[in-house]
Amino acid sequence: MQNQAVEAASLVAYPCSFHGSGEEAVARSQAVVEQVFAGKPYLTHIQGTRYGRIGIVFIPIPDLAMFNDRQATLKAAVQGVQLAVSLGARSVSFTGMIPTATHYGHAIADAVAGSYDHPPKLTTGHAAVIAAFVMNLEKILACSRRDLSQEALTFVGLGSIGRGVCELLFRLDRQPASLQLVELAAKLPALERLRRELVQSFGATCPIHLVGVDPGSPLPSAVYARSSLVCSASSAPEIIDIERLLPGTLVVDDSFPLGFCARTAIRRMEDRHDILMTVAGGLQGPETIEDPGFFPTGKAEIDAKLAQIVNVAHVVPRAMTGCVYASVLTHPLGLPFTLGRVRSRDGLAFYEKLRGEGFEGTPLHIFALHLEAGVQLASDALIETLAAGSWGAG
């Protein structure tokens, strides 16, 4: 039996995209949760870092079903925390939409309060994700030899992550040429407050446009026309229409599910060479991350799918998604554990500390669990073509 002791753990809901899309995928995922995992949490992987070992714990709920029954989601998350503690985890982070479905982790913290003599520290991991997002924004700009001050920047989705990234950029005095904030129409008053805050608290001087979108409606044409750089952190799947992006547009995405169609994006990048995209949530550290454990279920089809999780969370030997990495980084680096919406000063603390530790953005890549390889890295040739300004070179 492999050593299953860990210092930290990260909770993951079972990905419905393992089984396609739509209600059928949700139903098939629910069947796997019940039949393969017997409705219980399951340790699938252990990742070894210089800061300690991280256990990847699947909780018994399909990711796209988390908002259907929030009590069932909360129960599954509490079971995940219990398993993590039994493995020795002193801290636990939450991935994907688990924070959003649990009042940004507060519901989980309340549910486990008083259950342990030495309770684990809980975190959404969002401050680490925000720092990672900014590092990956810096990475794509550097690869394409462009400067944020010259970009028409659009944020699609201004929840905890999107708002945190926007505020962190201005805290770092990184202003674009123009800024466009896109959210549901019902949230326009919150966008107006954010605009005032950016001006009054962070000294924003660039033009700021607000765009409200009705649920289920496509993004207006004006959004694409005013964008040379898009940062997306939306819960609406494939809200960005790849074919409507202007040539030369850069996209940095931390949506769940992805804010665009991965296959269409890869096809346009490879065929037309006129856009460049990357997933925003990963951190690349100074040392290689080890893979000391994978714990198969014994069901070959499911184990093959679970193995893809390593490809997504662990893109290259020194990289790990920020929400997973946060579980083991936060305590030893003296950083704040975040529940609720992230304060901009917490995002700044993570950014500065991680930069000091030698962290940076990951290689440019797209992941999707339905892709045969799981992850597609942007080729050096593609990056060089875009950096040279050869848009549409084909």
Backbone hydrogen bonds, N-H to C=O, Kabsch-Sander energy under -0.5 kcal/mol:
donor,donor_aa,acceptor,acceptor_aa,energy
6,V,87,L,-2.1
7,E,53,R,-1.7
8,A,53,R,-2.0
9,A,91,S,-1.9
10,S,55,G,-2.7
11,L,93,S,-2.8
12,V,57,V,-2.7
14,Y,59,I,-0.8
14,Y,61,I,-1.7
18,F,15,P,-1.4
19,H,16,C,-2.5
20,G,17,S,-1.1
25,A,21,S,-0.6
26,V,22,G,-1.6
27,A,23,E,-2.6
28,R,24,E,-2.6
29,S,25,A,-2.2
30,Q,26,V,-2.4
31,A,27,A,-1.9
32,V,28,R,-1.9
33,V,29,S,-2.5
34,E,30,Q,-2.0
35,Q,31,A,-3.1
36,V,32,V,-2.2
37,F,32,V,-1.6
39,G,33,V,-2.7
40,K,37,F,-1.9
42,Y,58,F,-2.2
44,T,42,Y,-0.7
44,T,56,I,-2.5
45,H,56,I,-1.0
46,I,293,G,-2.4
47,Q,54,I,-2.6
48,G,290,E,-2.5
49,T,47,Q,-0.5
49,T,52,G,-1.6
52,G,49,T,-1.2
54,I,47,Q,-3.0
55,G,8,A,-2.4
56,I,45,H,-2.8
57,V,10,S,-2.5
57,V,55,G,-0.7
58,F,42,Y,-2.9
58,F,56,I,-0.6
59,I,12,V,-2.5
61,I,59,I,-2.6
63,D,14,Y,-3.1
65,A,62,P,-1.5
66,M,63,D,-1.0
68,N,65,A,-1.2
69,D,65,A,-0.9
73,T,69,D,-2.0
74,L,70,R,-2.6
75,K,71,Q,-2.5
76,A,72,A,-2.3
77,A,73,T,-2.3
78,V,74,L,-2.5
79,Q,75,K,-2.2
80,G,76,A,-1.8
81,V,77,A,-2.2
82,Q,78,V,-2.3
83,L,79,Q,-2.2
84,A,80,G,-2.4
85,V,81,V,-2.7
86,S,82,Q,-2.0
87,L,83,L,-1.2
87,L,84,A,-0.5
88,G,85,V,-1.5
89,A,84,A,-2.4
90,R,7,E,-2.8
91,S,7,E,-0.6
92,V,121,K,-2.8
93,S,9,A,-2.3
94,F,123,T,-1.2
95,T,11,L,-1.7
98,I,95,T,-2.0
101,A,97,M,-2.2
102,T,98,I,-0.7
102,T,99,P,-1.3
103,H,100,T,-0.8
104,Y,99,P,-2.5
105,G,99,P,-0.9
106,H,103,H,-1.7
107,A,102,T,-2.1
108,I,102,T,-0.5
109,A,105,G,-2.3
110,D,106,H,-2.6
111,A,107,A,-1.9
112,V,108,I,-1.8
113,A,109,A,-0.8
115,S,112,V,-2.2
121,K,90,R,-2.7
123,T,92,V,-2.1
124,T,338,T,-3.1
129,V,125,G,-1.9
130,I,126,H,-2.7
131,A,127,A,-2.1
132,A,128,A,-2.5
133,F,129,V,-2.8
134,V,130,I,-2.1
135,M,131,A,-2.1
136,N,132,A,-2.4
137,L,133,F,-2.3
138,E,134,V,-2.5
139,K,135,M,-1.9
140,I,136,N,-2.3
141,L,137,L,-1.9
142,A,138,E,-2.3
143,C,139,K,-2.7
144,S,140,I,-1.7
145,R,142,A,-1.0
146,R,141,L,-2.7
150,Q,147,D,-2.2
151,E,148,L,-2.0
153,L,151,E,-1.0
153,L,178,S,-2.2
154,T,229,L,-2.7
155,F,180,Q,-3.0
156,V,154,T,-0.5
156,V,231,C,-2.5
157,G,155,F,-0.7
157,G,182,V,-2.7
159,G,233,A,-0.5
163,R,159,G,-2.4
164,G,160,S,-1.3
165,V,161,I,-2.7
166,C,162,G,-2.3
167,E,163,R,-2.7
168,L,164,G,-2.3
169,L,165,V,-2.4
170,F,166,C,-1.6
171,R,167,E,-2.4
172,L,168,L,-2.2
173,D,170,F,-1.3
174,R,169,L,-3.1
175,Q,173,D,-0.8
177,A,148,L,-0.7
177,A,151,E,-1.8
178,S,151,E,-1.4
179,L,207,P,-2.7
180,Q,153,L,-2.2
181,L,209,H,-3.0
182,V,155,F,-2.7
182,V,180,Q,-0.5
183,E,211,V,-2.2
185,A,213,V,-1.9
187,K,184,L,-2.0
188,L,185,A,-1.8
191,L,187,K,-1.9
192,E,188,L,-2.5
193,R,189,P,-1.9
194,L,190,A,-2.2
195,R,191,L,-2.7
196,R,192,E,-2.1
197,E,193,R,-2.4
198,L,194,L,-2.7
199,V,195,R,-1.8
200,Q,196,R,-3.3
201,S,197,E,-2.7
202,F,197,E,-1.1
203,G,199,V,-0.7
204,A,198,L,-2.7
209,H,179,L,-2.8
211,V,181,L,-2.7
213,V,183,E,-2.0
217,S,214,D,-2.2
219,L,239,I,-0.6
223,V,220,P,-1.2
224,Y,220,P,-0.9
225,A,221,S,-2.2
226,R,222,A,-1.6
227,S,224,Y,-1.4
228,S,152,A,-2.5
229,L,152,A,-1.8
230,V,250,L,-2.9
231,C,154,T,-3.3
232,S,230,V,-0.5
232,S,252,V,-2.3
233,A,156,V,-2.7
238,E,258,L,-2.3
239,I,236,A,-1.0
240,I,259,G,-3.1
241,D,239,I,-0.6
242,I,240,I,-0.9
244,R,241,D,-1.6
245,L,241,D,-0.5
245,L,242,I,-1.1
248,G,274,D,-4.3
249,T,246,L,-1.9
250,L,228,S,-2.1
251,V,276,L,-2.2
252,V,230,V,-3.0
253,D,278,T,-2.4
254,D,232,S,-3.2
256,F,234,S,-1.4
262,A,260,F,-0.7
265,A,261,C,-2.4
266,I,262,A,-2.6
267,R,263,R,-2.4
268,R,264,T,-2.4
269,M,265,A,-2.5
270,E,266,I,-2.4
271,D,267,R,-2.6
272,R,268,R,-2.5
273,H,268,R,-1.1
273,H,269,M,-0.6
276,L,249,T,-1.7
278,T,251,V,-2.0
279,V,365,H,-2.0
280,A,253,D,-3.2
283,L,320,M,-3.1
284,Q,360,E,-3.0
285,G,283,L,-0.6
285,G,318,R,-3.1
289,I,317,P,-4.0
290,E,48,G,-2.7
293,G,46,I,-1.2
295,F,44,T,-2.9
300,A,298,G,-0.7
303,D,299,K,-2.9
304,A,300,A,-2.1
305,K,301,E,-1.3
306,L,302,I,-2.8
307,A,303,D,-2.1
308,Q,304,A,-0.6
308,Q,305,K,-1.0
309,I,305,K,-0.5
309,I,306,L,-1.4
310,V,306,L,-0.5
310,V,307,A,-0.8
311,N,307,A,-0.8
312,V,308,Q,-1.7
313,A,309,I,-3.1
314,H,310,V,-2.2
319,A,316,V,-2.5
320,M,283,L,-2.3
321,T,313,A,-1.5
322,G,281,G,-3.8
324,V,321,T,-0.5
325,Y,321,T,-2.9
326,A,322,G,-2.4
327,S,324,V,-1.3
328,V,325,Y,-1.3
329,L,325,Y,-1.9
330,T,326,A,-1.8
333,L,329,L,-1.8
334,G,331,H,-1.7
335,L,330,T,-2.6
339,L,337,F,-0.6
340,G,104,Y,-2.8
346,D,343,R,-1.2
347,G,343,R,-1.6
348,L,344,S,-2.1
349,A,345,R,-2.1
350,F,346,D,-2.2
351,Y,347,G,-2.4
352,E,348,L,-2.7
353,K,349,A,-2.3
354,L,350,F,-2.9
355,R,351,Y,-2.3
356,G,352,E,-2.0
357,E,353,K,-1.4
358,G,355,R,-1.4
359,F,354,L,-2.8
360,E,284,Q,-2.1
361,G,135,M,-0.5
366,I,376,Q,-2.7
368,A,374,G,-2.3
371,L,368,A,-1.9
374,G,371,L,-0.7
375,V,373,A,-1.5
376,Q,366,I,-3.4
378,A,364,L,-2.5
383,I,379,S,-2.4
384,E,380,D,-2.6
385,T,381,A,-2.2
386,L,382,L,-2.4
387,A,383,I,-2.7
388,A,384,E,-1.7
389,G,386,L,-1.5
390,S,385,T,-2.0
391,W,389,G,-1.7
392,G,272,R,-0.5
393,A,390,S,-1.6
394,G,272,R,-0.8
